[in-house]
Amino acid sequence: AFKVPYVLRMFMPLDQEDRTAPRCRYLGFREYIYTGREGTVGKCHAAAEWTFGTINQRFLSGLGIRMHYGHPDFLDGFWARNRGGMSKSSPVVNLSEDIFAGYNVRLREEASPHIDALEFEKGREATFNAASNFFSKISGGSISVIRSRDNHLLCERIGIMHSLSFYFSSVAFYVSNLLIDWTIQLYVFVFILFNLAGLGPGKLSALGSTFSTEWIVAMGLVTLVPQLCELVLEFGAVHAVKQAIGGIFASTFFFIFQNKNIAEAMKEGTKTGIAKYFFTGRPSANQHQTWKDTYCTYWKSHYKPAFSLAVGYSIYSTIALQNEGEGKLPMVLVLISIIAWIITPVLFSPFPRWNLIVQDIVEFNNFITSGAGSHEADIADVVSRGKKGTVRSLYETGLSEELNVWTEQHLLMLTLSFLVKLAAGCFMVVLLPAEILDFLPVFVVILSLSWVMVLGYFAAGLNNVFLVMSFLLWGAVVPLAHLIVGDRFGSPTPHTRLPEYVISTTLFLYFLGLAKEFILLLCRITLKLCPCISEQTATSGMQEVIRACFVYFFVQQIHMIEAYVVLCANALTAGMLAIVDQVFCNAHTWWLLNRELARTTHGDTYMKKGQAPFFELDGHQFGSASELWGSDTESDVSASSRGGDEFESASEVSSHLPR
């Protein structure tokens, strides 16, 4: 009764004589994310939505480039229905379909302003995995937006200045996250080259280069300033500083992880041309996520890149240690990124209880060692389970990904990717000293011996004893190196040769992956060009080659090593959080969820059958109305809907509680 008449007057003022031309077609409003009260994840997600849905929308509206972004906008329904509808059909249902409504408005030179006079409530994901799925969904959808006909038509008909504004109002956020992700790896690689050339921080400083100092103030910290200023304007300086400082730890880990999530979704959409839809479900904030499910969700997007970046940092550190007197940059931001990509899902997992930790360790270990999907007859089932996300073992997880990449991705994209990696490998061979390359034959000899064990693994009906033996054979690297390389392997000291060991091992694993890709690419091209082979036979043959290469080229073995490292990191993080909860009165649960759930004792079940919540048992001894999520009476609901920042005294609220 109050809002809608005001909205109608914004579309069509009373003093406007021409009733056929409203002032706008879409009208945006401020947002209040009520799920910000549902724990730390909900608060982080609410802060991001408030920044985009209020601060950013106001700025875009002032520039005259605001479009529709799926927020609770009012729209001219009659106009939209007569111009193609309010959304657009897409290959994947419910994926960025509403974004094209804003394109529709912009293509027809209509207006889509934002006003601050009204505010509407909106819910967002309050659990970590659901929030990650949401970011993956919209990031993958941005690829379909970039490739769309609407985007092409808009870019053809606007000038350079409008193109910059249009880029800022559409996909700039996602592209910038992708560029930042690339630059993290490039930053480490550049410093490896500097150290190989003998340029440490000391010589770089003498040359006047900014690379000689640690980069601490990153753009992620700079982007906090607009939000801080907005908080000061709306809530005052004390509340703004409290919110900013109180949430900087959670926001740092949460958004470092989600920025990587966005970048990987962009890469996946670019390579496959398919934007995947992720069902978030929006479960309650106190739902525990198992380590097995977490690994299946993030093994490719976060864990593998974290290990790759850690290897690069290790190479830089070992080389820098040899260049004594030149100094070494600590690369704090790189280390924080590596740690955040691995431990953040456990950090934001509720209830770090010892029984849950033991349960997760046993389940995750069984998942790693399970042989489900390893037989030849299971290939079709492995492909199906991989697409549905219902894999039963680590072997199935990796094999389903390999089968999906090498049988369904476009051949041209696979070829281009291989050529780029081959060019990078040739560059490294030309760049690196011969002393490092001399160690490669040692690994080739060990690989040939381990292939004998892998052959026994397949011949003996997938006997894991042979697979373990293929691991143990790599312990013979040191004695064989003395026979192949000679005394130079440890001369003058092993510490002096340490950079050569690390770099040669990394280079060998890189070329081992290149050899696998070359064989698979050659097989796919051969099967595709051979006219005498049916499509079904070609697919079956390609799957067999992929299955063999998956073990012979140590893809599965490396996955197992990485999975056990993740298991150890999860156990260490969860154990520390469990100790914090026990020693400091459930401090982690209070930080992640709320004070109500923080009062549960270890071994007890919260709100089990027949047990009332603590605030009902206490009568009037509770804090804020935002914690009354379990209200039963109508008066309780009305009290709890007044907002997370409003408090009532005990005497005012106790009269509403049931006796």
Secondary structure by P-SEA (a helix, b strand, c coil): cccaaaaaaaaccccccccccccccbbbbbbbcccccccaaaaaaaaaaaaaacaaaaaaaaaccccccccccccaaaaaaacccccccccccccccaaaaaaaaaaabbbbbbbccbbbbbbccccaaaaaaaaaaaaaaaaaaaacaaaaaaaacccaaaaaaaaaaccaaaaaaaaaaaaaaaaaaaaaaaaaacccaaaaaaaccccccccccccccccaaaaaaaaaacccaaaaaaaaaacaaaaaaaaaaaaaaaaaaaaaaaaccbbbbbbcccccccccccaaaaaaacccccaaaaaaaaaaaaaaaaaaaaccccccccaaaaaaaaaaaccccccccccccaaaaaaaaaaaaaaaaccccccccaaaaaaaaaaacccccaaaaaaaaaaaaaccccaaaaaaaaaaaaaaaaaaaaccccccccaaaaaaaaaaaaaaaaaaaaaacccaaaaaaaaacccaaaaaaaaaccccccccccccaaaaaaaaaaaaaaaaaaaaaaaaaaaaaaaaacccccaaaaaaaaaaaaaaaacccaaaaaaaaaaaaaaaaaaaaaaaaaaaaaaccaaaaaaacccccccccccccccccccccccccccccccccccccccccaaaaaaaacccccccccccccccccc
